[in-house]
Amino acid sequence: MKFLDPTNDVAFKKIFGNDQKKEILISFLNSLLGLKEGKKILEVEIQNPYQVPKIAELKNTVLDVKCKDQRNISYLVEMQVAKANGFEKRVLYYTSKAYVNQIEIGEDYPHLNQVVFLGILDFKIFDSPEYLSTHLILNQNTQEHALKDLYFNFVELPKFEKTESELETIEDKWIYFLKNAKNLEVVPESMKEEEFKSAFETLKKYGWNKEELEVYDTISIYRQDERGRLEQAKIDGEKIGIEKGIEIGMEKGKMEEKKEFAMSLSKLGWSKEQISQILKISEDEVGKYLE
């Protein structure tokens, strides 16, 4: 029997947000963030431990695992399966808000500690070929790294193409796990470390209760529907071009249909101006649809 998909929102958090199995998250963070001896995470406090989300709240759920280590550094770990409009800005806002919220008004700034963001993306976001990247605030001329409190790290799963026989590091194994576990029936020979055994055990269907499986299936169906809409919009755009797209957009008529159509085009990279031309509405209205 195949394992469940670890990139499914509820599965991801069940694995890495488990307060009883913190060693999984510690291994995951240490490897993907490249933390060396002296800086490795030894203990974490998971601030929002795993709980089964309510199905009615799924569309508004932002999956994240928040944790702090012994040095009081905050880590934000998020699984994102599709690139939403304004994703990069949301990451900046989300991380900056976590940084600012460490102190109350009037408290001293030295009390602020580092916040490290780690995004696991099931899509490509940067032009570079590297599947694991770190983004810092650097001096443009000297490359000096003086502003050290915000780190942004991204794993782009589609760019990872290593086979099981090519896995060398714990980092490789975690990325391989996220991308390929759903297609496996047994734990790979090269991944016999305890943290991987525990992670794979979590993905066995018989260990899930009825409510958890219902939420998992609902997320999977919603995700498949989203992919289907995007693929169809892409096919339609390639076949009939923008002029036919204008006609289709006008035929939609109803506000909800226009909203879905606008969101699909936005995910394909169309600008607000282009979408407004297709739907014959103002750019402000398009902005409301995409909120």
N, C-alpha and C positions, 0 to 999 in steps of 0.2 A: 504494500500500500504506500502510495506517495505521501510525502510530508505536506503539511499545509504551507501556504505562502508567507514567509516572514516579512514581506513588504506590505502585507495587509495591515491596516492601521492597528486593529485589535491584537493581531499576532505579534507585531513589532513591540508593542508596549508590554504585552504579556511576557515576552522574552527579556527585554532590557529594563523594564520598569518593575520587576519582581523584587520586592523588598527582602524576600527570603533567599534570593540567589544573586546577591550583589556582585559575586565574582565574575559573572557573565558580563555585566556592564563595565566592570573595572578592566577586564581583559580587552573589551571592545574599545574603550576610550584610550587606554595606554597604547594600543597598537595603531589605531587610525590617526591619533594625534601625534604619533612619533615621540612619546615621552620616554626619555632615557633615565638611567639610574640617577637617583637623587631628586628627580622630578616626577617619578611614576606615582600614580594614584594608588594608595594602599587601602583607603576606605572611602566610601561615599555615603552621603545622606540623600536618599531619593525623596524629593519634596512632594511629588504627586504620584505615589505608588499606584500600580495597576489596579484598575477597577473596570468592570464591563460597562461600556457606554450605553446609554439608551438609544434605541434605533431612531427615535424621533429627533435626536440631537446630532446624528451623524454628519449631516451636510454642513453643520457649523463647527464641527470638531477639528481643532488644530492639534494634531498629535505631537506631543513633545514629552521628553523625559528630562526633568530638571534635577540636577544633583550638585552637591558641593563636596569638595575633598577636604583633607585635613588642613590644607593651607587656606581654606575658606574661599577658594576659587570656584566660581559658578560655571557649570557646563549645561548648555542647552542642546539637546539631541532631538532632531526632527526627521521623520520620514516623509518625503513628498513624492507622490507618484506621477503628478502631471503639473506642468508649468502653468501656474495661474497668472493672470494679468497683474503686473506690478510685484512679482514674487521677490525680486532683488531688493526693492524698497521695503517690502514687508520684513525681510530678514534684518535689514539695517534698523528698522523701527523696533522690532521685537527684541533684538539684542541690546540696543541702546536703552530701551525701557527697563530691561532687567538690570542693567548697570545703574541707572538713575534710582531705581526703586530700592537699592541697598541702604540708602540713608533717608532720614526724614528731613524736612525743611529746617534749616538752622544747624544741622549736624556738620561736622568737619569733613571736608572732601577727602582727607587722607584715609578715611574709613572705607572708601570705595575700593573694591578688589576686582581682579580680572574677571571678565566674562568671556567664555569660549563657546562659540557656536559651531556645531557639527551638523551639517545637512546631508542626509543620504537621499540622493535624487535618482529617480527612475527615468530620467530624461537628461539630455545634454543642455548645458547652459553656457559654457565658455567655448571659445574657438580652439583653444589649445588641445593637443591630443592626450594630455595627462588626465587620468581618471581620479586622482587624489590631489587636491590643491589647497594651499593655505594662503590667505590674504591678510596682509598687515597694513598698518599705517606707517609709511616710510617717508623720509625726507627725499624729495624729488631729485635733488642734486647730489647728495652724499649717500643716499640709501641708508642713512642712520635710522635705527629703529628705537626712537625715544619714547613714543606714545604707545605703551605696551599693554594697555588694559583691555583692548578689544581684539579678538582673533576670530577669523571666519574660515572655516574648513568645509570643503565640499567633496563628496564622493559621487561621481557620475557613473552609475552602474552600466549604462549602455557602452561606455568606453572600455570597460574591463573585459578582456577577451582571453584571459589565461585559462588553460584547461587544468583538470585536477592534477595531472602529472607535473605541471609547471608551478604549482604552489610551493613557495619557499618560506615565507614569513607568516606570522600570525595575522598580520594586516591582510595579506593575500587571501588567507583562509576565511576571514570574516566577510570580505567583499564577495568571495566565491559563494559563501553560505547564503548571503542575502540575495544574490542573483540566481542561484541554481538550486537551492534546497527544495523548491516546489516540484522540481523534475526528478528528484532522487527518491529511491526506495530504501536505501541503506546508508548508514554513515560512512563516508569515504575513508579509506585506510589511512590517508594522510591527515585526518582530522580526528585523532583519538584523544586529544587533550580533554580534560574533564569539562571545561567550559563549553566545548562544542558538543560533547555528549549530552550535557544538560540542555543546551539550546535545541538540539534535534529532538530530544525527548519532549520538550514543550510543544513541538510541532506535530506530535502524534495525535491524531484526531480523537482516539479513545480517551485521552486525558482531559478533554474539554466537556463542559456541561452543555445542556441544551440551549441555554440563553447565550452562551459564548459563541456557539456554532451558528446560531440564528443571526447574531450581529456580524460574524465573519462572513456568512453567505450574503447578507444584505450589502455589505461593503463591496464584496466581489462583484455582485450583479450591477451595482451602481457604477463601479469602475469600468466594467465591460460596456455598459451603455454609453458612458462618456467617450470611451475609445471609438465605439461604433459611430457616434455622431461626428467626431472629429475626422475619422477616415472618410465618411460619406461626404462631408463638407469639402474635404480635400479633393476627392474624386470628382465631385460636381464642379469644383472650381477649375480643375484641369480640363474637364470635358467641354464645359460650356462658357467659361470665361466670365469676366466681370459684368458684361451686358446682360447675360442670362441671369447672373446672380442678382442683379437689380430687380429683374422681373420676379424672381423667386422671393426675394425679400419683401416686395410689395404684396405678393400673394399671401404671405404669412398672416398679415392683417392684425391678428390679436396681439396684445401687448406681451403676453407670456411667451408666445412663439417668437416674437421679435427679440425678446430678451435672450432666449436660448440661441437664436441664430447669431446675434451679436457676440455672445460669449464664445461660440464656436469659431467665428471668424477671428476674434481677438487671440484665441489660443493658437491659431494658425499664423499669427504675426501681423494681421491687418491692423492698420492704424485707426484711430477714432474717426479721422476725416474720411477714410475709405468706407468705413462701416456706415457713417452718416449719409454718404452718397448712395449707398446701396439701399438703406432702409428709408431714405427720404425724411430723416429726422435730424435734429440739431446735434452737434457734438456733445452738448450738455446732457441731452437725453441719453445718448450713447453711454456717457460717463455714469449715469444713474443705473443703466442696465448692467454695467460691468462692476458695480460696487459689490 
